[in-house]
């Protein structure tokens, strides 16, 4: 039973990290660019805020909506990682654990940053 809790935790952290990677990280902007256009606007305080405009219609717009929604992307990342793990556990485990470690590292970094601010 302990292994189930460990795998649930690992999958949870991996899905968290993969979802953030797809939806927010600059390194994957090339994946989002066919579906999103980023618009920079200065707010009343003079700070720049970035808004997303979904491109196209039909499938392009659908994918744009999907990858702009953290919750939606999380569901699909969960499905993809689970199917990958079921189909090829030996190949999926390293990917899941690397993503889980990166997710945990991101959470720790955010907590430390909050404490230091």
C-alpha positions in Angstrom: 0.0 0.0 0.0 2.9 2.4 0.7 3.9 2.2 -3.0 0.5 3.5 -4.1 0.9 6.6 -2.0 4.4 7.1 -3.3 3.2 6.8 -6.9 0.3 9.1 -6.3 2.6 11.7 -4.9 5.1 11.3 -7.8 2.3 11.4 -10.4 0.8 14.5 -8.7 4.0 16.4 -8.7 4.9 15.3 -12.3 1.5 16.4 -13.6 1.9 19.7 -11.7 5.3 20.3 -13.3 4.3 19.2 -16.8 1.2 21.3 -16.8 3.1 24.4 -15.7 5.7 23.6 -18.4 3.1 23.6 -21.1 1.0 26.5 -20.0 3.4 29.0 -18.5 7.1 28.4 -19.1 9.0 30.4 -21.6 10.9 27.3 -22.9 7.7 26.0 -24.4 6.5 29.2 -25.9 7.2 27.8 -29.3 4.5 25.1 -28.6 1.9 27.8 -27.7 2.8 30.3 -30.4 0.7 28.7 -33.2 -2.3 28.9 -30.9 -1.8 32.0 -28.7 -0.8 35.6 -29.3 0.6 37.4 -26.2 -0.4 41.0 -25.8 1.5 43.3 -23.4 -0.5 46.0 -21.8 0.7 48.6 -19.2 -1.6 48.7 -16.1 -2.4 51.8 -14.1 0.8 51.3 -11.9 2.9 51.3 -15.1 3.7 47.6 -14.8 3.5 45.4 -17.9 0.8 42.7 -17.9 0.6 39.9 -20.5 -2.7 38.8 -21.9 -3.3 35.8 -24.2 -5.4 36.1 -27.3 -6.5 32.7 -28.8 -5.7 32.4 -32.5 -7.8 30.9 -35.3 -11.0 29.0 -35.3 -12.0 25.3 -35.0 -9.3 23.0 -34.0 -6.6 25.7 -33.6 -8.9 27.7 -31.3 -9.8 24.5 -29.4 -6.2 23.7 -28.8 -5.4 27.3 -27.9 -8.2 27.3 -25.3 -7.0 23.9 -24.0 -3.4 24.9 -23.4 -4.3 28.3 -21.9 -6.3 26.5 -19.2 -4.1 25.1 -16.4 -6.8 22.8 -15.2 -7.6 21.4 -18.7 -4.0 20.9 -19.5 -3.6 19.1 -16.1 -6.3 16.6 -17.0 -4.7 15.8 -20.3 -1.2 15.6 -18.8 -2.6 13.2 -16.2 -4.0 11.0 -19.0 -0.9 11.1 -21.0 1.4 10.3 -18.1 -0.8 7.5 -16.9 -1.2 5.9 -20.4 2.6 6.2 -20.9 3.2 4.5 -17.5 0.8 1.7 -18.3 2.2 1.1 -21.8 5.9 1.3 -20.8 6.6 1.6 -17.0 10.4 1.3 -17.4 10.5 4.3 -19.7 7.8 6.3 -18.0 9.2 6.1 -14.4 12.3 8.2 -15.0 10.3 10.8 -16.8 7.7 10.9 -14.0 10.3 11.1 -11.3 12.3 13.8 -13.0 9.1 15.9 -13.5 8.1 15.1 -9.8 11.5 16.3 -8.5 11.3 19.4 -10.7 7.8 20.1 -9.4 8.8 19.7 -5.8 11.8 21.9 -6.4 9.5 24.6 -7.9 7.2 24.4 -4.9 10.1 24.7 -2.5 11.5 27.7 -4.5 8.1 29.4 -4.4 7.9 28.9 -0.6 11.4 30.2 0.0 10.8 33.2 -2.2 7.6 34.0 -0.3 9.5 33.7 3.0 12.3 36.0 1.9 10.0 38.7 0.4 
